[in-house]
Amino acid sequence: MFWVLLLLPAWAVAGLACLRLCLAAVRAAAVAPPAVDREHSLTLYEAAFLAGGPRRVADLTLVSMARQRRLLLAHTGWATVVDPCGRDEMERSVIGAIGPEGQSRIAPVRSAAAAADAVRGLADRLVRAGLAVPDGARGVAAGVQRVRVAAVTVCALGAAALALPLPADQPRLLIALWFTLPLALTLGCLAITRMEVHPYSRWASPAGQRMIGALVRQADGSADDRTYLTSVAVRGVHAIGEPDLRAAFAHRERYVEERRQRRA
């Protein structure tokens, strides 16, 4: 009966994930979506927010300033200010996050810039235009991800249960059927969510997602700097072509992971 010890956490993981998704969907339904401003023209900062949230906006600002040689991003993960005069609110937020010494690691700069008033103001404007998901409705995408993880966890626990040595009077098919119940719960929850609230995004509303797609189509076929920054805004730092810049952001990820491990 050791397999029962694996069935119980499978039910717990599946039930909790589905419950949290349902609660998030109820909260999202209670938030009245604002009217969509169809005349709104997306800036690159706004496209970055809709595609990846506040941290994507900070990444785009860092890359933009680095390409203009007003900020140096070293492959060791450090940012150095070259031009201390920011041209907009986001650039001034990044320079302020680096500090008066003019040099700082990229990871804390990114976190501070993502939490700046400039990003919050940008988010509020997009919500009022009906292009961004309001705060109270952002839990659906995260809830869907948790249910997906729960489904994989149930499959893994079921496979582990079937791999255990069992008495001859306990058929493996019956054990597999027991694990299909929490799996069916998660898959059914995902199917209902897809029919009711798809497409779901943590940041962009359906209208915002359409605008991002239109922005990408407009940029396709050209090779100017705006097209490059559009790719970074929509796809993130993985769209960076320069080896040095890629190394700088890769070092940032290692720094974040090391900080997380030390806290654990």
DAZI-V347994 format. One record per pair of residues at least 12 apart in sequence whose ideal C-beta (glycine too) atoms are under 8 Angstrom apart, sorted by the first residue. I is the first residue (numbers start at 1). J is the second residue. Records with the same first field share a line. If there is no record, write none. Layout:
I: J ; J
//
This chain:
2: 161 ; 164
3: 161 ; 162 ; 164 ; 166 ; 175
6: 157 ; 158 ; 160 ; 161
7: 157 ; 161 ; 178 ; 179 ; 182
9: 157
10: 153 ; 154 ; 157 ; 158 ; 179 ; 182
11: 181 ; 182
13: 150 ; 153 ; 154 ; 182
14: 150 ; 151 ; 153 ; 154 ; 182 ; 183 ; 185 ; 186
15: 182 ; 185
16: 150
17: 143 ; 146 ; 147 ; 149 ; 150 ; 186 ; 189
18: 147 ; 150 ; 185 ; 186 ; 189
20: 139 ; 143 ; 146
21: 140 ; 143 ; 144 ; 146 ; 147 ; 189 ; 193
22: 189
23: 139 ; 143
24: 139 ; 140 ; 142 ; 143
25: 140 ; 143 ; 193 ; 196 ; 197
27: 136 ; 137 ; 139
28: 136 ; 137 ; 139 ; 140 ; 197
30: 136
31: 134 ; 136 ; 137
33: 130 ; 134 ; 205
34: 127 ; 128 ; 129 ; 130 ; 134
35: 130
36: 129 ; 130 ; 131 ; 205 ; 207
37: 128 ; 129 ; 130 ; 131
38: 207
40: 129 ; 131 ; 211
42: 131 ; 211 ; 212 ; 215
44: 60 ; 64 ; 226 ; 229 ; 230 ; 233
45: 57 ; 60 ; 61 ; 90 ; 122 ; 233
46: 122 ; 125 ; 126 ; 131
47: 211 ; 212 ; 215 ; 230 ; 233 ; 234
48: 60 ; 232 ; 233 ; 234
49: 119 ; 122 ; 123 ; 126 ; 132 ; 203
50: 126 ; 131 ; 132 ; 203 ; 204 ; 208 ; 209 ; 211 ; 212
51: 203 ; 204 ; 212 ; 233 ; 234 ; 235 ; 236
52: 203 ; 233 ; 236
53: 114 ; 202 ; 203
54: 114 ; 115 ; 119 ; 123
55: 110 ; 111 ; 114
56: 233 ; 236
57: 90 ; 113 ; 114 ; 119 ; 122
58: 90 ; 94 ; 109 ; 110 ; 111 ; 113 ; 114 ; 119
59: 110 ; 232 ; 236 ; 237 ; 249
60: 229 ; 232 ; 233
61: 90 ; 91 ; 93 ; 94 ; 113
62: 79 ; 94 ; 106 ; 109 ; 110 ; 113
63: 229 ; 232 ; 237 ; 240 ; 245
64: 91 ; 229
65: 83 ; 91 ; 94
66: 245
67: 225 ; 228 ; 229
69: 82
70: 82 ; 83 ; 91
71: 83 ; 94
73: 106 ; 244 ; 245 ; 248 ; 249
74: 244 ; 248
75: 244 ; 247 ; 248 ; 251
76: 248 ; 251
77: 105 ; 106 ; 107 ; 248 ; 251 ; 252 ; 254 ; 255
78: 103 ; 104 ; 105 ; 106
79: 98 ; 103 ; 104 ; 105 ; 106 ; 109
80: 102 ; 103
81: 95 ; 98 ; 102 ; 103
84: 102
89: 116 ; 117 ; 118 ; 121
90: 113 ; 116 ; 118 ; 119
92: 118
93: 112 ; 113 ; 116 ; 117 ; 118 ; 119
94: 109 ; 113
96: 112 ; 116
97: 109 ; 112 ; 113 ; 116
105: 252 ; 255
106: 248 ; 249 ; 251 ; 252 ; 255
107: 252 ; 255 ; 256 ; 259
110: 252
126: 208
130: 205 ; 207 ; 208
131: 204 ; 205 ; 207 ; 208 ; 211
132: 203 ; 204 ; 205 ; 208
133: 201 ; 202 ; 203 ; 204 ; 205 ; 208
138: 202 ; 203
140: 193 ; 197 ; 200
141: 200 ; 201 ; 202
142: 202
143: 193
144: 190 ; 193 ; 200
147: 186 ; 189 ; 190 ; 193
148: 186 ; 190
150: 186
151: 183 ; 186 ; 187 ; 190
154: 179 ; 182 ; 183 ; 186
155: 179 ; 183
157: 179
158: 175 ; 176 ; 179 ; 180 ; 183
161: 175 ; 179
162: 175 ; 176
212: 234
215: 230 ; 234
216: 230 ; 234
219: 231
228: 241
237: 249
//
